[in-house]
Amino acid sequence: MVEIVVKDGYYYASDKPGFGIDIDPKLAAKFPITDDPPFDMSWGTLRRRDGTIVKP
């Protein structure tokens, strides 16, 4: 795990790989990702002709 360095109120980037977070696979399995409603990337079902966002 990457250590977060805070100095004088600023976060400093690390040269180590990763985001510095760990994920517990057993806990994550309790919260599966659902695609409801399905996201089909179809502009016509996501926005009106004037660009207003609508609920699909």
Beta strands, then each sheet from edge to edge (+ up, - down):
strand 1: 5-7
strand 2: 10-12
sheet 1: 1+ 2-
end
